[in-house]
Amino acid sequence: MSCYVATFHTHLAALTTARALAARGVSAKMMPTPRKLSSSCGTCLRYEAEDPCLSDMDVDMEQVCTLEAEERYIVLIKKA
């Protein structure tokens, strides 16, 4: 299992994605977005899953990263 962090353009997108992940059985925690990743809406999701669950992301998703080590993120997908 890997740890992922997803950032969003809106708080609603983060909440919608958290609900979609929960329906899939993936526990996601809403938390403040690390400044290393974004300053967009300020809310991100941190979750652990077998895959990044990209099909469950809201359309206002900004990016999904893996958390490799403390404060070391690798961007998997980033939308403009």
N, CA, C and O atoms as a Maestro MAE file, in Angstrom:
{
 s_m_m2io_version
 :::
 2.0.0
}

f_m_ct {
 s_m_title
 :::
 protein
 m_atom[320] {
  # First column is atom index #
  i_m_mmod_type
  r_m_x_coord
  r_m_y_coord
  r_m_z_coord
  i_m_residue_number
  s_m_chain_name
  s_m_pdb_residue_name
  s_m_pdb_atom_name
  i_m_atomic_number
  :::
  1 25 0.823 -1.170 0.000 1 A "MET " " N  " 7
  2 3 0.000 0.000 0.000 1 A "MET " " CA " 6
  3 2 0.875 1.244 0.000 1 A "MET " " C  " 6
  4 15 1.918 1.293 0.652 1 A "MET " " O  " 8
  5 25 0.427 2.241 -0.743 2 A "SER " " N  " 7
  6 3 1.179 3.496 -0.840 2 A "SER " " CA " 6
  7 2 0.371 4.625 -0.218 2 A "SER " " C  " 6
  8 15 -0.852 4.553 -0.104 2 A "SER " " O  " 8
  9 25 1.081 5.660 0.177 3 A "CYS " " N  " 7
  10 3 0.447 6.854 0.732 3 A "CYS " " CA " 6
  11 2 0.380 7.907 -0.373 3 A "CYS " " C  " 6
  12 15 1.367 8.162 -1.063 3 A "CYS " " O  " 8
  13 25 -0.804 8.515 -0.531 4 A "TYR " " N  " 7
  14 3 -1.026 9.514 -1.564 4 A "TYR " " CA " 6
  15 2 -1.538 10.803 -0.946 4 A "TYR " " C  " 6
  16 15 -2.154 10.794 0.120 4 A "TYR " " O  " 8
  17 25 -1.275 11.914 -1.630 5 A "VAL " " N  " 7
  18 3 -1.822 13.211 -1.261 5 A "VAL " " CA " 6
  19 2 -2.421 13.809 -2.525 5 A "VAL " " C  " 6
  20 15 -1.748 13.932 -3.549 5 A "VAL " " O  " 8
  21 25 -3.696 14.180 -2.439 6 A "ALA " " N  " 7
  22 3 -4.381 14.809 -3.565 6 A "ALA " " CA " 6
  23 2 -4.734 16.245 -3.183 6 A "ALA " " C  " 6
  24 15 -5.276 16.487 -2.105 6 A "ALA " " O  " 8
  25 25 -4.428 17.189 -4.060 7 A "THR " " N  " 7
  26 3 -4.775 18.588 -3.821 7 A "THR " " CA " 6
  27 2 -5.898 18.973 -4.768 7 A "THR " " C  " 6
  28 15 -6.087 18.362 -5.819 7 A "THR " " O  " 8
  29 25 -6.645 20.009 -4.369 8 A "PHE " " N  " 7
  30 3 -7.845 20.408 -5.106 8 A "PHE " " CA " 6
  31 2 -7.925 21.914 -5.240 8 A "PHE " " C  " 6
  32 15 -7.300 22.659 -4.485 8 A "PHE " " O  " 8
  33 25 -8.716 22.354 -6.229 9 A "HIS " " N  " 7
  34 3 -8.935 23.786 -6.425 9 A "HIS " " CA " 6
  35 2 -9.999 24.320 -5.465 9 A "HIS " " C  " 6
  36 15 -10.028 25.518 -5.187 9 A "HIS " " O  " 8
  37 25 -10.882 23.436 -4.951 10 A "THR " " N  " 7
  38 3 -11.948 23.867 -4.039 10 A "THR " " CA " 6
  39 2 -12.092 22.889 -2.874 10 A "THR " " C  " 6
  40 15 -11.733 21.716 -2.976 10 A "THR " " O  " 8
  41 25 -12.626 23.402 -1.768 11 A "HIS " " N  " 7
  42 3 -12.903 22.546 -0.608 11 A "HIS " " CA " 6
  43 2 -13.960 21.504 -0.947 11 A "HIS " " C  " 6
  44 15 -13.874 20.356 -0.512 11 A "HIS " " O  " 8
  45 25 -14.965 21.914 -1.732 12 A "LEU " " N  " 7
  46 3 -16.034 20.987 -2.118 12 A "LEU " " CA " 6
  47 2 -15.475 19.800 -2.901 12 A "LEU " " C  " 6
  48 15 -15.921 18.670 -2.700 12 A "LEU " " O  " 8
  49 25 -14.525 20.031 -3.772 13 A "ALA " " N  " 7
  50 3 -13.910 18.940 -4.543 13 A "ALA " " CA " 6
  51 2 -13.193 17.958 -3.618 13 A "ALA " " C  " 6
  52 15 -13.242 16.748 -3.835 13 A "ALA " " O  " 8
  53 25 -12.534 18.474 -2.597 14 A "ALA " " N  " 7
  54 3 -11.859 17.602 -1.631 14 A "ALA " " CA " 6
  55 2 -12.876 16.762 -0.871 14 A "ALA " " C  " 6
  56 15 -12.667 15.565 -0.680 14 A "ALA " " O  " 8
  57 25 -13.968 17.369 -0.439 15 A "LEU " " N  " 7
  58 3 -15.012 16.660 0.292 15 A "LEU " " CA " 6
  59 2 -15.690 15.614 -0.590 15 A "LEU " " C  " 6
  60 15 -15.936 14.494 -0.142 15 A "LEU " " O  " 8
  61 25 -15.991 15.966 -1.827 16 A "THR " " N  " 7
  62 3 -16.621 15.034 -2.767 16 A "THR " " CA " 6
  63 2 -15.718 13.829 -3.012 16 A "THR " " C  " 6
  64 15 -16.194 12.694 -3.052 16 A "THR " " O  " 8
  65 25 -14.434 14.064 -3.174 17 A "THR " " N  " 7
  66 3 -13.488 12.974 -3.399 17 A "THR " " CA " 6
  67 2 -13.349 12.106 -2.148 17 A "THR " " C  " 6
  68 15 -13.256 10.883 -2.255 17 A "THR " " O  " 8
  69 25 -13.335 12.719 -0.972 18 A "ALA " " N  " 7
  70 3 -13.257 11.949 0.272 18 A "ALA " " CA " 6
  71 2 -14.441 10.999 0.377 18 A "ALA " " C  " 6
  72 15 -14.282 9.853 0.799 18 A "ALA " " O  " 8
  73 25 -15.623 11.464 -0.002 19 A "ARG " " N  " 7
  74 3 -16.813 10.608 0.025 19 A "ARG " " CA " 6
  75 2 -16.718 9.481 -0.998 19 A "ARG " " C  " 6
  76 15 -17.112 8.350 -0.713 19 A "ARG " " O  " 8
  77 25 -16.201 9.781 -2.183 20 A "ALA " " N  " 7
  78 3 -16.050 8.755 -3.225 20 A "ALA " " CA " 6
  79 2 -15.049 7.687 -2.782 20 A "ALA " " C  " 6
  80 15 -15.270 6.496 -3.002 20 A "ALA " " O  " 8
  81 25 -13.958 8.112 -2.163 21 A "LEU " " N  " 7
  82 3 -12.968 7.155 -1.668 21 A "LEU " " CA " 6
  83 2 -13.546 6.301 -0.547 21 A "LEU " " C  " 6
  84 15 -13.292 5.098 -0.491 21 A "LEU " " O  " 8
  85 25 -14.323 6.915 0.348 22 A "ALA " " N  " 7
  86 3 -14.944 6.167 1.446 22 A "ALA " " CA " 6
  87 2 -15.897 5.105 0.904 22 A "ALA " " C  " 6
  88 15 -15.957 3.997 1.437 22 A "ALA " " O  " 8
  89 25 -16.638 5.431 -0.146 23 A "ALA " " N  " 7
  90 3 -17.551 4.467 -0.759 23 A "ALA " " CA " 6
  91 2 -16.792 3.278 -1.338 23 A "ALA " " C  " 6
  92 15 -17.332 2.177 -1.445 23 A "ALA " " O  " 8
  93 25 -15.554 3.507 -1.705 24 A "ARG " " N  " 7
  94 3 -14.692 2.456 -2.245 24 A "ARG " " CA " 6
  95 2 -13.979 1.677 -1.127 24 A "ARG " " C  " 6
  96 15 -13.321 0.668 -1.384 24 A "ARG " " O  " 8
  97 25 -14.118 2.157 0.110 25 A "GLY " " N  " 7
  98 3 -13.470 1.497 1.240 25 A "GLY " " CA " 6
  99 2 -12.094 2.038 1.562 25 A "GLY " " C  " 6
  100 15 -11.347 1.430 2.328 25 A "GLY " " O  " 8
  101 25 -11.752 3.184 0.979 26 A "VAL " " N  " 7
  102 3 -10.447 3.812 1.223 26 A "VAL " " CA " 6
  103 2 -10.635 4.939 2.233 26 A "VAL " " C  " 6
  104 15 -11.445 5.841 2.019 26 A "VAL " " O  " 8
  105 25 -9.901 4.889 3.311 27 A "SER " " N  " 7
  106 3 -9.976 5.924 4.335 27 A "SER " " CA " 6
  107 2 -9.110 7.106 3.916 27 A "SER " " C  " 6
  108 15 -7.913 6.957 3.669 27 A "SER " " O  " 8
  109 25 -9.728 8.280 3.839 28 A "ALA " " N  " 7
  110 3 -9.010 9.495 3.456 28 A "ALA " " CA " 6
  111 2 -9.171 10.537 4.549 28 A "ALA " " C  " 6
  112 15 -10.245 10.676 5.136 28 A "ALA " " O  " 8
  113 25 -8.113 11.257 4.815 29 A "LYS " " N  " 7
  114 3 -8.133 12.288 5.850 29 A "LYS " " CA " 6
  115 2 -7.958 13.653 5.192 29 A "LYS " " C  " 6
  116 15 -6.985 13.889 4.476 29 A "LYS " " O  " 8
  117 25 -8.920 14.552 5.446 30 A "MET " " N  " 7
  118 3 -8.775 15.922 4.961 30 A "MET " " CA " 6
  119 2 -7.807 16.640 5.894 30 A "MET " " C  " 6
  120 15 -7.869 16.488 7.114 30 A "MET " " O  " 8
  121 25 -6.917 17.422 5.302 31 A "MET " " N  " 7
  122 3 -5.906 18.125 6.089 31 A "MET " " CA " 6
  123 2 -5.442 19.367 5.338 31 A "MET " " C  " 6
  124 15 -5.733 19.506 4.150 31 A "MET " " O  " 8
  125 25 -4.727 20.273 6.003 32 A "PRO " " N  " 7
  126 3 -4.186 21.443 5.310 32 A "PRO " " CA " 6
  127 2 -3.176 21.010 4.251 32 A "PRO " " C  " 6
  128 15 -2.385 20.094 4.475 32 A "PRO " " O  " 8
  129 25 -3.209 21.668 3.111 33 A "THR " " N  " 7
  130 3 -2.279 21.349 2.029 33 A "THR " " CA " 6
  131 2 -0.874 21.828 2.381 33 A "THR " " C  " 6
  132 15 -0.689 22.993 2.733 33 A "THR " " O  " 8
  133 25 0.115 20.941 2.289 34 A "PRO " " N  " 7
  134 3 1.499 21.382 2.506 34 A "PRO " " CA " 6
  135 2 1.883 22.451 1.479 34 A "PRO " " C  " 6
  136 15 1.600 22.291 0.292 34 A "PRO " " O  " 8
  137 25 2.503 23.501 1.905 35 A "ARG " " N  " 7
  138 3 2.874 24.612 1.004 35 A "ARG " " CA " 6
  139 2 3.817 24.156 -0.107 35 A "ARG " " C  " 6
  140 15 3.897 24.803 -1.151 35 A "ARG " " O  " 8
  141 25 4.525 23.057 0.104 36 A "LYS " " N  " 7
  142 3 5.397 22.515 -0.946 36 A "LYS " " CA " 6
  143 2 4.584 22.092 -2.166 36 A "LYS " " C  " 6
  144 15 5.100 22.067 -3.283 36 A "LYS " " O  " 8
  145 25 3.315 21.760 -1.949 37 A "LEU " " N  " 7
  146 3 2.492 21.231 -3.031 37 A "LEU " " CA " 6
  147 2 1.634 22.278 -3.707 37 A "LEU " " C  " 6
  148 15 1.560 22.311 -4.935 37 A "LEU " " O  " 8
  149 25 0.980 23.141 -2.931 38 A "SER " " N  " 7
  150 3 0.035 24.069 -3.534 38 A "SER " " CA " 6
  151 2 -0.409 25.114 -2.526 38 A "SER " " C  " 6
  152 15 -0.275 24.931 -1.316 38 A "SER " " O  " 8
  153 25 -0.933 26.197 -3.040 39 A "SER " " N  " 7
  154 3 -1.564 27.193 -2.184 39 A "SER " " CA " 6
  155 2 -2.998 27.420 -2.635 39 A "SER " " C  " 6
  156 15 -3.609 28.427 -2.280 39 A "SER " " O  " 8
  157 25 -3.535 26.494 -3.413 40 A "SER " " N  " 7
  158 3 -4.851 26.630 -4.011 40 A "SER " " CA " 6
  159 2 -5.940 26.859 -2.970 40 A "SER " " C  " 6
  160 15 -6.093 27.990 -2.508 40 A "SER " " O  " 8
  161 25 -6.699 25.847 -2.580 41 A "CYS " " N  " 7
  162 3 -7.791 26.053 -1.627 41 A "CYS " " CA " 6
  163 2 -7.353 25.800 -0.198 41 A "CYS " " C  " 6
  164 15 -8.060 26.180 0.735 41 A "CYS " " O  " 8
  165 25 -6.213 25.173 -0.003 42 A "GLY " " N  " 7
  166 3 -5.711 24.934 1.335 42 A "GLY " " CA " 6
  167 2 -6.119 23.612 1.946 42 A "GLY " " C  " 6
  168 15 -5.689 23.298 3.057 42 A "GLY " " O  " 8
  169 25 -6.944 22.813 1.253 43 A "THR " " N  " 7
  170 3 -7.370 21.518 1.765 43 A "THR " " CA " 6
  171 2 -6.903 20.422 0.822 43 A "THR " " C  " 6
  172 15 -7.027 20.542 -0.396 43 A "THR " " O  " 8
  173 25 -6.367 19.358 1.394 44 A "CYS " " N  " 7
  174 3 -5.965 18.214 0.581 44 A "CYS " " CA " 6
  175 2 -6.464 16.942 1.243 44 A "CYS " " C  " 6
  176 15 -6.979 16.977 2.360 44 A "CYS " " O  " 8
  177 25 -6.313 15.833 0.560 45 A "LEU " " N  " 7
  178 3 -6.644 14.523 1.106 45 A "LEU " " CA " 6
  179 2 -5.371 13.701 1.176 45 A "LEU " " C  " 6
  180 15 -4.565 13.691 0.246 45 A "LEU " " O  " 8
  181 25 -5.208 13.016 2.287 46 A "ARG " " N  " 7
  182 3 -4.119 12.055 2.422 46 A "ARG " " CA " 6
  183 2 -4.778 10.698 2.616 46 A "ARG " " C  " 6
  184 15 -5.648 10.535 3.472 46 A "ARG " " O  " 8
  185 25 -4.355 9.724 1.814 47 A "TYR " " N  " 7
  186 3 -4.978 8.404 1.892 47 A "TYR " " CA " 6
  187 2 -3.981 7.325 1.510 47 A "TYR " " C  " 6
  188 15 -2.986 7.585 0.834 47 A "TYR " " O  " 8
  189 25 -4.269 6.105 1.957 48 A "GLU " " N  " 7
  190 3 -3.448 4.951 1.620 48 A "GLU " " CA " 6
  191 2 -4.287 3.994 0.799 48 A "GLU " " C  " 6
  192 15 -5.422 3.678 1.156 48 A "GLU " " O  " 8
  193 25 -3.713 3.531 -0.315 49 A "ALA " " N  " 7
  194 3 -4.438 2.630 -1.215 49 A "ALA " " CA " 6
  195 2 -3.437 1.853 -2.059 49 A "ALA " " C  " 6
  196 15 -2.250 2.178 -2.101 49 A "ALA " " O  " 8
  197 25 -3.935 0.827 -2.724 50 A "GLU " " N  " 7
  198 3 -3.110 0.016 -3.627 50 A "GLU " " CA " 6
  199 2 -2.729 0.790 -4.885 50 A "GLU " " C  " 6
  200 15 -1.660 0.579 -5.458 50 A "GLU " " O  " 8
  201 25 -3.632 1.702 -5.313 51 A "ASP " " N  " 7
  202 3 -3.386 2.527 -6.496 51 A "ASP " " CA " 6
  203 2 -3.853 3.948 -6.176 51 A "ASP " " C  " 6
  204 15 -4.497 4.153 -5.148 51 A "ASP " " O  " 8
  205 25 -3.549 4.930 -7.021 52 A "PRO " " N  " 7
  206 3 -3.892 6.316 -6.686 52 A "PRO " " CA " 6
  207 2 -5.380 6.667 -6.792 52 A "PRO " " C  " 6
  208 15 -5.757 7.799 -6.490 52 A "PRO " " O  " 8
  209 25 -6.237 5.726 -7.215 53 A "CYS " " N  " 7
  210 3 -7.695 5.940 -7.256 53 A "CYS " " CA " 6
  211 2 -8.069 7.164 -8.100 53 A "CYS " " C  " 6
  212 15 -8.959 7.925 -7.720 53 A "CYS " " O  " 8
  213 25 -7.409 7.354 -9.222 54 A "LEU " " N  " 7
  214 3 -7.634 8.534 -10.047 54 A "LEU " " CA " 6
  215 2 -9.067 8.639 -10.564 54 A "LEU " " C  " 6
  216 15 -9.566 9.745 -10.770 54 A "LEU " " O  " 8
  217 25 -9.727 7.515 -10.773 55 A "SER " " N  " 7
  218 3 -11.107 7.558 -11.271 55 A "SER " " CA " 6
  219 2 -12.084 8.097 -10.229 55 A "SER " " C  " 6
  220 15 -13.214 8.446 -10.572 55 A "SER " " O  " 8
  221 25 -11.673 8.171 -8.966 56 A "ASP " " N  " 7
  222 3 -12.530 8.683 -7.896 56 A "ASP " " CA " 6
  223 2 -12.318 10.174 -7.630 56 A "ASP " " C  " 6
  224 15 -13.002 10.752 -6.786 56 A "ASP " " O  " 8
  225 25 -11.392 10.793 -8.331 57 A "MET " " N  " 7
  226 3 -11.087 12.203 -8.101 57 A "MET " " CA " 6
  227 2 -12.144 13.106 -8.721 57 A "MET " " C  " 6
  228 15 -12.642 12.842 -9.815 57 A "MET " " O  " 8
  229 25 -12.476 14.169 -8.010 58 A "ASP " " N  " 7
  230 3 -13.384 15.189 -8.524 58 A "ASP " " CA " 6
  231 2 -12.709 15.920 -9.687 58 A "ASP " " C  " 6
  232 15 -11.482 15.947 -9.782 58 A "ASP " " O  " 8
  233 25 -13.518 16.510 -10.568 59 A "VAL " " N  " 7
  234 3 -12.952 17.210 -11.733 59 A "VAL " " CA " 6
  235 2 -12.092 18.404 -11.334 59 A "VAL " " C  " 6
  236 15 -11.259 18.851 -12.123 59 A "VAL " " O  " 8
  237 25 -12.280 18.933 -10.116 60 A "ASP " " N  " 7
  238 3 -11.470 20.059 -9.647 60 A "ASP " " CA " 6
  239 2 -10.202 19.623 -8.914 60 A "ASP " " C  " 6
  240 15 -9.616 20.402 -8.162 60 A "ASP " " O  " 8
  241 25 -9.780 18.372 -9.137 61 A "MET " " N  " 7
  242 3 -8.516 17.902 -8.579 61 A "MET " " CA " 6
  243 2 -7.381 18.677 -9.238 61 A "MET " " C  " 6
  244 15 -7.387 18.896 -10.449 61 A "MET " " O  " 8
  245 25 -6.424 19.084 -8.440 62 A "GLU " " N  " 7
  246 3 -5.263 19.817 -8.964 62 A "GLU " " CA " 6
  247 2 -4.124 18.853 -9.282 62 A "GLU " " C  " 6
  248 15 -3.561 18.890 -10.376 62 A "GLU " " O  " 8
  249 25 -3.781 17.982 -8.314 63 A "GLN " " N  " 7
  250 3 -2.706 17.022 -8.516 63 A "GLN " " CA " 6
  251 2 -2.805 15.875 -7.509 63 A "GLN " " C  " 6
  252 15 -3.428 15.998 -6.454 63 A "GLN " " O  " 8
  253 25 -2.176 14.767 -7.865 64 A "VAL " " N  " 7
  254 3 -2.052 13.629 -6.956 64 A "VAL " " CA " 6
  255 2 -0.571 13.280 -6.887 64 A "VAL " " C  " 6
  256 15 0.104 13.156 -7.909 64 A "VAL " " O  " 8
  257 25 -0.083 13.126 -5.661 65 A "CYS " " N  " 7
  258 3 1.328 12.817 -5.417 65 A "CYS " " CA " 6
  259 2 1.432 11.596 -4.520 65 A "CYS " " C  " 6
  260 15 0.517 11.286 -3.757 65 A "CYS " " O  " 8
  261 25 2.558 10.910 -4.624 66 A "THR " " N  " 7
  262 3 2.870 9.885 -3.633 66 A "THR " " CA " 6
  263 2 3.733 10.539 -2.573 66 A "THR " " C  " 6
  264 15 4.529 11.434 -2.860 66 A "THR " " O  " 8
  265 25 3.566 10.083 -1.358 67 A "LEU " " N  " 7
  266 3 4.381 10.564 -0.256 67 A "LEU " " CA " 6
  267 2 5.452 9.515 -0.026 67 A "LEU " " C  " 6
  268 15 5.185 8.459 0.548 67 A "LEU " " O  " 8
  269 25 6.672 9.808 -0.477 68 A "GLU " " N  " 7
  270 3 7.772 8.846 -0.409 68 A "GLU " " CA " 6
  271 2 8.445 8.824 0.948 68 A "GLU " " C  " 6
  272 15 8.805 7.755 1.440 68 A "GLU " " O  " 8
  273 25 8.617 9.959 1.547 69 A "ALA " " N  " 7
  274 3 9.250 10.081 2.857 69 A "ALA " " CA " 6
  275 2 8.719 11.371 3.467 69 A "ALA " " C  " 6
  276 15 7.938 12.084 2.838 69 A "ALA " " O  " 8
  277 25 9.130 11.661 4.658 70 A "GLU " " N  " 7
  278 3 8.667 12.875 5.315 70 A "GLU " " CA " 6
  279 2 8.899 14.094 4.426 70 A "GLU " " C  " 6
  280 15 10.039 14.467 4.151 70 A "GLU " " O  " 8
  281 25 7.807 14.706 3.985 71 A "GLU " " N  " 7
  282 3 7.853 15.906 3.142 71 A "GLU " " CA " 6
  283 2 8.517 15.709 1.778 71 A "GLU " " C  " 6
  284 15 8.985 16.682 1.186 71 A "GLU " " O  " 8
  285 25 8.570 14.484 1.266 72 A "ARG " " N  " 7
  286 3 9.111 14.237 -0.080 72 A "ARG " " CA " 6
  287 2 7.986 13.687 -0.942 72 A "ARG " " C  " 6
  288 15 7.546 12.551 -0.765 72 A "ARG " " O  " 8
  289 25 7.531 14.507 -1.875 73 A "TYR " " N  " 7
  290 3 6.391 14.171 -2.716 73 A "TYR " " CA " 6
  291 2 6.837 13.945 -4.160 73 A "TYR " " C  " 6
  292 15 7.717 14.645 -4.662 73 A "TYR " " O  " 8
  293 25 6.229 12.973 -4.818 74 A "ILE " " N  " 7
  294 3 6.473 12.734 -6.243 74 A "ILE " " CA " 6
  295 2 5.132 12.901 -6.951 74 A "ILE " " C  " 6
  296 15 4.176 12.185 -6.652 74 A "ILE " " O  " 8
  297 25 5.063 13.837 -7.880 75 A "VAL " " N  " 7
  298 3 3.827 14.126 -8.594 75 A "VAL " " CA " 6
  299 2 3.523 12.997 -9.582 75 A "VAL " " C  " 6
  300 15 4.355 12.646 -10.419 75 A "VAL " " O  " 8
  301 25 2.317 12.437 -9.469 76 A "LEU " " N  " 7
  302 3 1.865 11.403 -10.403 76 A "LEU " " CA " 6
  303 2 1.076 12.013 -11.560 76 A "LEU " " C  " 6
  304 15 1.260 11.639 -12.719 76 A "LEU " " O  " 8
  305 25 0.208 12.945 -11.231 77 A "ILE " " N  " 7
  306 3 -0.594 13.625 -12.238 77 A "ILE " " CA " 6
  307 2 -0.858 15.043 -11.771 77 A "ILE " " C  " 6
  308 15 -1.111 15.286 -10.591 77 A "ILE " " O  " 8
  309 25 -0.796 15.967 -12.701 78 A "LYS " " N  " 7
  310 3 -1.055 17.370 -12.391 78 A "LYS " " CA " 6
  311 2 -1.876 17.975 -13.510 78 A "LYS " " C  " 6
  312 15 -1.510 17.892 -14.682 78 A "LYS " " O  " 8
  313 25 -3.005 18.592 -13.134 79 A "LYS " " N  " 7
  314 3 -3.864 19.257 -14.112 79 A "LYS " " CA " 6
  315 2 -3.546 20.743 -14.121 79 A "LYS " " C  " 6
  316 15 -3.169 21.322 -13.103 79 A "LYS " " O  " 8
  317 25 -3.703 21.332 -15.264 80 A "ALA " " N  " 7
  318 3 -3.424 22.772 -15.391 80 A "ALA " " CA " 6
  319 2 -4.527 23.611 -14.791 80 A "ALA " " C  " 6
  320 15 -4.451 24.839 -14.813 80 A "ALA " " O  " 8
  :::
 }
 m_bond[319] {
  # First column is bond index #
  i_m_from
  i_m_to
  i_m_order
  :::
  1 1 2 1
  2 2 3 1
  3 3 4 2
  4 3 5 1
  5 5 6 1
  6 6 7 1
  7 7 8 2
  8 7 9 1
  9 9 10 1
  10 10 11 1
  11 11 12 2
  12 11 13 1
  13 13 14 1
  14 14 15 1
  15 15 16 2
  16 15 17 1
  17 17 18 1
  18 18 19 1
  19 19 20 2
  20 19 21 1
  21 21 22 1
  22 22 23 1
  23 23 24 2
  24 23 25 1
  25 25 26 1
  26 26 27 1
  27 27 28 2
  28 27 29 1
  29 29 30 1
  30 30 31 1
  31 31 32 2
  32 31 33 1
  33 33 34 1
  34 34 35 1
  35 35 36 2
  36 35 37 1
  37 37 38 1
  38 38 39 1
  39 39 40 2
  40 39 41 1
  41 41 42 1
  42 42 43 1
  43 43 44 2
  44 43 45 1
  45 45 46 1
  46 46 47 1
  47 47 48 2
  48 47 49 1
  49 49 50 1
  50 50 51 1
  51 51 52 2
  52 51 53 1
  53 53 54 1
  54 54 55 1
  55 55 56 2
  56 55 57 1
  57 57 58 1
  58 58 59 1
  59 59 60 2
  60 59 61 1
  61 61 62 1
  62 62 63 1
  63 63 64 2
  64 63 65 1
  65 65 66 1
  66 66 67 1
  67 67 68 2
  68 67 69 1
  69 69 70 1
  70 70 71 1
  71 71 72 2
  72 71 73 1
  73 73 74 1
  74 74 75 1
  75 75 76 2
  76 75 77 1
  77 77 78 1
  78 78 79 1
  79 79 80 2
  80 79 81 1
  81 81 82 1
  82 82 83 1
  83 83 84 2
  84 83 85 1
  85 85 86 1
  86 86 87 1
  87 87 88 2
  88 87 89 1
  89 89 90 1
  90 90 91 1
  91 91 92 2
  92 91 93 1
  93 93 94 1
  94 94 95 1
  95 95 96 2
  96 95 97 1
  97 97 98 1
  98 98 99 1
  99 99 100 2
  100 99 101 1
  101 101 102 1
  102 102 103 1
  103 103 104 2
  104 103 105 1
  105 105 106 1
  106 106 107 1
  107 107 108 2
  108 107 109 1
  109 109 110 1
  110 110 111 1
  111 111 112 2
  112 111 113 1
  113 113 114 1
  114 114 115 1
  115 115 116 2
  116 115 117 1
  117 117 118 1
  118 118 119 1
  119 119 120 2
  120 119 121 1
  121 121 122 1
  122 122 123 1
  123 123 124 2
  124 123 125 1
  125 125 126 1
  126 126 127 1
  127 127 128 2
  128 127 129 1
  129 129 130 1
  130 130 131 1
  131 131 132 2
  132 131 133 1
  133 133 134 1
  134 134 135 1
  135 135 136 2
  136 135 137 1
  137 137 138 1
  138 138 139 1
  139 139 140 2
  140 139 141 1
  141 141 142 1
  142 142 143 1
  143 143 144 2
  144 143 145 1
  145 145 146 1
  146 146 147 1
  147 147 148 2
  148 147 149 1
  149 149 150 1
  150 150 151 1
  151 151 152 2
  152 151 153 1
  153 153 154 1
  154 154 155 1
  155 155 156 2
  156 155 157 1
  157 157 158 1
  158 158 159 1
  159 159 160 2
  160 159 161 1
  161 161 162 1
  162 162 163 1
  163 163 164 2
  164 163 165 1
  165 165 166 1
  166 166 167 1
  167 167 168 2
  168 167 169 1
  169 169 170 1
  170 170 171 1
  171 171 172 2
  172 171 173 1
  173 173 174 1
  174 174 175 1
  175 175 176 2
  176 175 177 1
  177 177 178 1
  178 178 179 1
  179 179 180 2
  180 179 181 1
  181 181 182 1
  182 182 183 1
  183 183 184 2
  184 183 185 1
  185 185 186 1
  186 186 187 1
  187 187 188 2
  188 187 189 1
  189 189 190 1
  190 190 191 1
  191 191 192 2
  192 191 193 1
  193 193 194 1
  194 194 195 1
  195 195 196 2
  196 195 197 1
  197 197 198 1
  198 198 199 1
  199 199 200 2
  200 199 201 1
  201 201 202 1
  202 202 203 1
  203 203 204 2
  204 203 205 1
  205 205 206 1
  206 206 207 1
  207 207 208 2
  208 207 209 1
  209 209 210 1
  210 210 211 1
  211 211 212 2
  212 211 213 1
  213 213 214 1
  214 214 215 1
  215 215 216 2
  216 215 217 1
  217 217 218 1
  218 218 219 1
  219 219 220 2
  220 219 221 1
  221 221 222 1
  222 222 223 1
  223 223 224 2
  224 223 225 1
  225 225 226 1
  226 226 227 1
  227 227 228 2
  228 227 229 1
  229 229 230 1
  230 230 231 1
  231 231 232 2
  232 231 233 1
  233 233 234 1
  234 234 235 1
  235 235 236 2
  236 235 237 1
  237 237 238 1
  238 238 239 1
  239 239 240 2
  240 239 241 1
  241 241 242 1
  242 242 243 1
  243 243 244 2
  244 243 245 1
  245 245 246 1
  246 246 247 1
  247 247 248 2
  248 247 249 1
  249 249 250 1
  250 250 251 1
  251 251 252 2
  252 251 253 1
  253 253 254 1
  254 254 255 1
  255 255 256 2
  256 255 257 1
  257 257 258 1
  258 258 259 1
  259 259 260 2
  260 259 261 1
  261 261 262 1
  262 262 263 1
  263 263 264 2
  264 263 265 1
  265 265 266 1
  266 266 267 1
  267 267 268 2
  268 267 269 1
  269 269 270 1
  270 270 271 1
  271 271 272 2
  272 271 273 1
  273 273 274 1
  274 274 275 1
  275 275 276 2
  276 275 277 1
  277 277 278 1
  278 278 279 1
  279 279 280 2
  280 279 281 1
  281 281 282 1
  282 282 283 1
  283 283 284 2
  284 283 285 1
  285 285 286 1
  286 286 287 1
  287 287 288 2
  288 287 289 1
  289 289 290 1
  290 290 291 1
  291 291 292 2
  292 291 293 1
  293 293 294 1
  294 294 295 1
  295 295 296 2
  296 295 297 1
  297 297 298 1
  298 298 299 1
  299 299 300 2
  300 299 301 1
  301 301 302 1
  302 302 303 1
  303 303 304 2
  304 303 305 1
  305 305 306 1
  306 306 307 1
  307 307 308 2
  308 307 309 1
  309 309 310 1
  310 310 311 1
  311 311 312 2
  312 311 313 1
  313 313 314 1
  314 314 315 1
  315 315 316 2
  316 315 317 1
  317 317 318 1
  318 318 319 1
  319 319 320 2
  :::
 }
}
